[in-house]
Amino acid sequence: MPSNTTEQNRMRLGWFINYLTPAWNQPWSGNAGAEWMTGEFFVDMARALDRANFDVMMLEDSTYIADIYGGSSQAELKHTVRAPKNDPLPLIPLLAAATEQLGFVATMSTSFYQPFLLARLMTTLDHLTEGRVGWNIVTSSGYLSAQNFGMDQLPPHDERYEIAEEFVEVVTKLWNSWDQDAVVMDRETGTYVDSDRVHTIDHHGRFFDVRGPLNALPPLQGRPPIFQAGGSPQGRSFAAKHADTIVSSAKGVDEMRQYRDEVRAKAVEFGRNPDDIRILYMVSPFIEETDALAARRRAERFAITDERAQRRLLMMSDEIDFAQFDLDQPLPEMSTDGSKSILAAFQKWGAGRPLREAAASDEFEAVPLCGTPATVADQMQEVFEEVGGDGFLIFAGGGGMITRRYIDQVCDGLVPELQRRGLVRSTQPEGYFKQRLLSND
């Protein structure tokens, strides 16, 4: 398929990863299950993404082990759904030291961090990575996380977004509490920082009281890029107002286009240029030497088995015990104050299907991508042009499905084919991470 893609509308590519064990009992997994905690697997992965000119490596995080499914954490730990999982933030400087251009996005919750702590941590990472870090804003959900931080429950869904609004405001004020030229290093007067260029913020809000100023240098990027997965109506508005890059779980070309149009329209309402926002759609491409082999691998991955259904249901909610439902019956109506958009999407996708079939499906993929590198490139190009942008975030069924072979299939098979067509960058432009995300070079 010939390309009419220009420099102005090349795809952005990212990879969504968990700092937990990658595939440990799959073909080509090697000894990854016993070595992942050193970080070396992820360092090797970052090098591959950097070489392939990916824009971003996005690091997910969560802070609990669920024991809802069947009233036990047995299945949760058996399938390594959320644990064992190390804190990804200390990993970022290691990844940055091993790469040259790749951006790294840290997930940090407005429900559990304090604004001052997060602002200081982010600016520290920004300097350690030489301007290659971003913040994925999550509001968190569920009482299991809350109970690890001295709370019985989290505030209601909509209030969590109200907290996040003020949180971003405070963090931004703290990052701006130092003028960019505050460090003068005047040898004659022996002055390192000009105190007139450092200011208290004196924030007194509904949720936070913060005096400031930050006691760390301001971020190299000014405000590091903000990522957000806006699914619910509140989440979409929040993302349109604040995010530089939005992760979307919209499914199918029509829904992807509708999501993009809605977010861009909301951005205009907030006084933003919609072209300053990138939207990445989640995909899990299956790539093999032939289309037939890729189709077989995909069928094997999504085979309707009790084990696969159980793994998916474990990922669905930390408030609903899906083990209570008959796998041969349709999914019943239910609600949660936790991850509303995830559950709503699952109910929409699984409507009328037996729970086993719905849970074993590919409901997290925006579109199915399957075939040789050339075939998958065709599919991505067609979707990209129909939707209007902006790129794709690879999510290979969670960290537990990643192998070095799969990383090579994407980075050394698919990406060169996309580059040959001019669909993605062959080199990264100059500038910090945020500038490169928005650049059309």
C-alpha positions in Angstrom: 0.0 0.0 0.0 1.7 3.3 -1.0 2.0 6.0 1.6 0.8 9.6 1.3 1.9 10.3 4.9 3.8 13.5 5.3 6.2 14.8 8.0 3.3 16.5 9.6 1.2 13.4 10.4 3.6 10.5 11.1 2.6 8.0 13.7 3.8 8.2 17.2 4.8 4.8 18.7 4.8 3.9 22.4 5.0 0.7 24.5 3.0 0.2 27.6 4.9 -2.0 30.1 4.7 -3.2 33.7 7.7 -3.7 35.9 6.7 -7.2 36.7 7.8 -10.6 35.4 7.7 -10.8 31.6 6.8 -14.1 30.0 8.4 -16.8 32.2 6.7 -20.0 31.0 6.2 -19.3 27.3 8.4 -20.4 24.4 11.3 -17.9 23.9 11.0 -16.7 27.5 14.4 -18.0 28.6 15.2 -17.3 32.2 13.3 -14.0 32.3 11.2 -15.1 35.3 14.3 -15.3 37.5 16.1 -12.2 36.3 13.5 -9.5 35.6 13.9 -7.9 39.0 17.4 -6.7 38.2 15.9 -4.5 35.5 18.2 -5.8 32.8 15.3 -7.2 30.7 13.8 -3.8 30.6 17.1 -2.1 29.9 17.5 -4.4 26.9 14.0 -3.6 25.8 14.6 0.2 26.1 17.6 -0.1 23.9 15.6 -1.9 21.3 12.8 0.7 21.4 15.4 3.5 21.2 17.1 1.9 18.2 13.7 1.6 16.5 12.9 5.3 17.2 9.9 4.7 19.5 8.7 7.9 21.1 7.9 6.6 24.5 8.1 3.7 27.0 5.2 4.0 29.4 5.6 2.4 32.8 2.4 1.3 34.5 2.1 1.0 38.3 -0.3 -0.2 41.0 0.2 -0.7 44.7 -1.9 -3.7 45.9 -2.5 -7.4 45.6 -6.2 -8.2 45.0 -7.9 -11.0 46.9 -11.4 -10.4 45.5 -11.6 -13.2 42.9 -12.9 -16.2 44.8 -12.0 -14.5 48.1 -8.3 -15.2 47.7 -5.1 -13.8 46.1 -4.3 -17.3 44.8 -5.3 -16.7 41.2 -3.9 -13.2 41.2 -0.5 -14.4 42.2 -0.6 -17.5 40.1 -1.0 -15.4 36.9 1.2 -12.5 38.1 -1.6 -10.0 37.3 -0.5 -7.2 39.6 2.4 -8.8 41.6 5.2 -9.3 42.0 5.7 -5.7 40.7 8.6 -3.5 41.6 8.4 0.3 41.8 9.1 1.5 38.2 10.4 5.0 39.2 14.0 3.9 40.2 14.1 2.0 37.0 13.8 5.1 34.8 17.3 6.5 35.3 18.7 3.0 34.4 16.7 3.0 31.2 17.7 6.5 30.3 21.4 5.8 30.9 21.2 3.0 28.4 19.4 5.0 25.7 19.8 8.3 23.8 16.4 9.6 22.7 13.5 7.4 24.1 11.1 9.1 26.4 9.9 7.5 29.7 6.5 8.1 31.3 6.1 7.4 35.0 2.7 6.5 36.5 2.0 8.3 39.7 -1.4 8.6 41.5 -3.0 11.8 42.6 -4.7 9.7 45.3 -1.5 8.5 47.1 1.2 11.0 46.3 1.4 14.5 47.8 1.8 17.3 45.3 5.1 18.5 46.7 6.6 15.0 46.8 5.5 14.3 43.2 6.7 17.6 41.9 10.1 17.1 43.4 10.4 13.6 42.2 9.4 14.5 38.7 11.9 17.3 38.4 14.6 15.1 39.8 13.8 12.5 37.1 13.7 15.1 34.5 17.3 16.2 35.3 18.5 12.6 35.7 17.1 11.7 32.2 18.2 15.0 30.6 14.6 16.0 29.8 13.2 12.6 28.8 10.5 12.0 31.4 6.7 12.4 31.5 4.0 11.9 34.1 1.1 9.5 33.6 -1.7 10.8 35.8 -3.9 8.2 37.4 -6.5 8.8 40.1 -6.5 5.2 41.3 -9.5 3.1 42.3 -10.6 0.6 44.8 -10.4 0.2 48.5 -7.5 -2.3 48.4 -5.1 0.4 47.3 -6.6 2.8 49.8 -6.0 0.4 52.7 -2.3 0.5 51.9 -2.2 4.2 52.5 -4.2 4.5 55.8 -7.6 4.9 54.2 -10.7 2.7 54.3 -12.0 3.9 50.9 -11.0 6.3 48.2 -13.3 9.3 47.5 -16.0 8.8 44.9 -15.0 8.6 41.2 -15.9 12.2 40.3 -14.4 13.6 43.4 -11.1 11.9 42.6 -11.0 13.9 39.4 -11.7 17.1 41.3 -8.7 16.2 43.5 -6.6 15.6 40.4 -7.6 19.0 39.0 -6.2 20.8 42.1 -3.3 18.4 42.3 -2.1 19.4 38.8 -2.6 23.0 39.6 -0.4 22.7 42.7 2.3 20.7 41.0 2.4 23.2 38.1 2.8 26.1 40.6 5.6 24.3 42.3 7.4 23.7 39.1 7.0 27.4 38.3 8.2 28.5 41.8 11.7 28.8 40.4 12.4 31.1 37.5 14.3 29.3 34.8 17.2 31.7 35.4 17.2 31.4 39.2 20.6 29.6 39.3 23.1 32.4 38.7 26.4 30.9 40.0 27.8 34.4 40.6 31.4 33.7 41.7 32.1 37.4 42.6 29.3 37.5 45.2 29.4 33.8 46.0 25.7 33.5 45.1 24.5 30.2 43.6 20.7 31.0 43.5 19.2 34.4 43.3 16.5 34.3 46.0 14.5 37.0 44.2 13.8 34.4 41.5 12.4 31.7 43.8 8.9 32.2 45.1 6.4 30.7 47.6 3.2 29.5 46.0 0.9 29.9 49.1 -1.7 27.6 47.7 -4.8 27.2 49.9 -7.4 25.1 48.2 -10.2 22.6 48.9 -7.9 19.6 49.1 -4.3 21.0 49.5 -2.4 23.6 51.4 1.1 24.0 50.1 3.4 26.9 50.9 6.3 26.1 48.5 8.6 26.9 46.9 10.0 23.7 45.6 13.4 23.0 47.1 14.7 21.4 43.8 15.6 22.9 40.5 12.7 23.4 38.0 12.2 20.8 35.3 14.3 21.1 32.2 11.1 20.8 30.1 9.3 23.5 32.1 6.3 21.3 32.5 7.1 17.6 31.7 4.6 16.1 29.3 1.4 14.8 30.9 -0.1 11.5 29.8 -3.6 10.4 30.8 -6.0 7.6 29.9 -9.3 9.4 29.8 -12.1 6.9 29.5 -15.1 8.1 31.6 -16.7 11.5 30.7 -14.8 13.1 33.6 -11.6 11.4 32.4 -12.0 12.6 28.9 -12.6 16.2 30.0 -9.6 16.0 32.3 -7.4 14.7 29.6 -8.6 17.3 27.0 -7.8 20.0 29.5 -4.3 18.8 30.8 -2.8 16.0 28.8 -0.2 16.2 26.1 -0.7 12.6 25.2 -3.9 10.6 25.8 -4.1 6.8 25.9 -7.4 5.5 24.5 -9.0 2.1 24.8 -11.6 3.0 22.1 -12.4 -0.1 20.0 -12.9 -0.1 16.2 -12.2 2.6 13.7 -15.5 4.4 14.2 -15.1 4.6 18.0 -11.5 5.6 17.6 -12.4 8.5 15.3 -15.3 9.5 17.5 -13.0 9.6 20.6 -10.4 11.7 18.8 -13.0 14.2 17.5 -14.6 14.5 21.0 -11.3 15.1 22.8 -10.1 17.6 20.2 -13.4 19.5 20.5 -13.1 19.5 24.3 -9.6 20.8 24.0 -10.8 23.8 22.0 -13.4 24.5 24.6 -10.6 24.7 27.2 -8.7 27.1 25.0 -6.2 24.6 23.8 -4.9 23.9 20.3 -6.0 20.3 19.6 -2.9 19.8 17.5 -0.9 20.0 20.8 -2.5 16.7 21.9 -1.4 13.2 20.7 -3.8 10.3 21.1 -2.3 6.7 21.2 -4.6 3.7 20.7 -3.8 0.4 22.4 -2.8 -2.5 20.1 -1.2 -5.9 20.4 0.1 -6.8 17.0 0.8 -10.5 16.1 3.8 -10.6 13.7 5.2 -13.7 12.1 6.9 -14.8 8.8 3.5 -15.6 7.2 0.0 -14.3 7.6 -1.2 -17.8 8.3 1.3 -18.4 11.1 0.4 -15.0 12.7 -3.3 -15.9 12.5 -2.6 -19.2 14.2 -0.6 -17.5 16.9 -3.4 -15.0 17.5 -6.0 -17.8 17.6 -3.9 -19.6 20.2 -3.5 -16.5 22.3 -7.3 -15.8 22.3 -8.4 -19.4 22.6 -11.5 -19.6 24.8 -10.2 -21.3 27.9 -11.1 -21.1 31.5 -7.5 -20.0 32.3 -7.5 -17.2 29.9 -10.9 -16.1 31.0 -9.8 -16.1 34.6 -6.7 -14.0 33.9 -8.8 -11.4 32.1 -11.4 -11.3 34.8 -8.7 -10.8 37.4 -7.6 -7.7 35.5 -11.1 -6.3 35.2 -11.9 -5.0 38.6 -10.6 -5.0 42.2 -14.1 -4.6 43.6 -16.2 -7.3 41.8 -15.7 -11.0 42.5 -16.2 -12.4 39.0 -15.6 -15.9 40.3 -19.3 -15.9 41.6 -20.6 -15.8 38.0 -21.2 -18.8 35.8 -18.8 -18.7 32.8 -21.4 -20.2 30.5 -23.9 -17.4 31.3 -23.9 -13.8 29.9 -22.2 -11.1 31.9 -24.8 -9.6 34.3 -25.3 -5.9 34.7 -23.1 -4.4 37.4 -21.5 -1.2 38.4 -18.4 0.0 40.3 -17.0 3.2 41.5 -13.5 2.0 40.5 -12.4 1.7 36.9 -15.7 2.7 35.4 -14.6 3.0 31.8 -12.9 -0.4 31.8 -16.0 -2.2 33.1 -18.3 -0.3 30.8 -16.2 -1.2 27.8 -16.1 -4.8 28.9 -19.9 -4.9 29.4 -20.4 -3.4 26.0 -18.0 -5.8 24.3 -19.3 -8.8 26.1 -23.1 -8.1 25.8 -25.0 -11.3 25.1 -21.9 -13.5 25.1 -21.1 -16.2 27.6 -18.7 -14.8 30.2 -16.0 -17.2 29.2 -16.1 -16.1 25.6 -16.2 -12.4 26.5 -13.4 -12.6 29.0 -11.1 -14.6 26.6 -11.6 -12.1 23.8 -9.4 -9.3 22.6 -11.5 -6.5 24.1 -8.5 -4.3 25.0 -7.3 -4.0 21.4 -8.3 -0.9 19.5 -8.1 -3.0 16.3 -6.8 -6.4 15.5 -3.3 -6.4 13.9 -2.1 -9.7 12.6 0.3 -10.9 9.8 3.7 -10.3 8.4 5.4 -7.0 9.0 4.1 -5.8 5.6 0.5 -6.9 6.4 0.5 -5.3 9.8 2.0 -2.1 8.4 -0.9 -2.1 5.8 -3.4 -2.5 8.6 -1.9 0.2 10.8 -1.7 2.7 7.9 -5.3 2.1 6.9 -6.5 2.6 10.5 -4.2 5.6 11.0 -5.5 7.4 7.9 -9.1 6.6 8.6 -9.0 7.8 12.2 -6.8 10.8 11.4 -4.0 10.2 13.8 -2.0 10.1 16.1 -0.4 6.8 16.9 -0.3 3.5 18.7 0.6 2.2 22.1 1.7 -1.4 22.1 0.3 -3.5 24.9 1.1 -7.1 24.5 -1.4 -8.6 26.9 0.5 -7.3 30.0 4.1 -7.7 31.0 3.5 -11.5 31.5 3.2 -12.0 27.8 6.4 -10.2 26.7 9.4 -12.0 25.3 12.6 -10.8 23.8 11.5 -12.4 20.6 8.3 -10.4 20.5 10.2 -7.2 21.1 12.5 -8.1 18.2 9.5 -8.9 16.0 8.2 -5.4 16.5 11.4 -3.4 16.6 13.3 -5.3 13.9 10.4 -6.5 11.8 7.4 -4.1 11.9 9.1 -0.8 12.6 11.5 -0.9 9.6 8.5 -1.7 7.4 6.7 1.4 8.8 9.8 3.5 8.3 10.2 2.3 4.7 6.8 3.7 4.0 7.5 7.0 5.8 4.8 6.2 8.4 7.1 6.6 11.5 10.3 8.5 12.2 13.7 7.1 11.1 15.4 9.7 13.3 14.2 11.7 16.3 14.2 15.5 16.1 16.2 17.7 18.5 14.9 18.8 21.8 13.5 17.5 25.0 10.9 14.7 25.2 7.9 17.0 25.2 9.2 19.0 22.2 9.7 15.8 20.2 6.2 14.5 21.0 4.7 17.7 19.5 7.3 18.2 16.7 6.4 17.6 13.1 10.0 17.1 12.1 
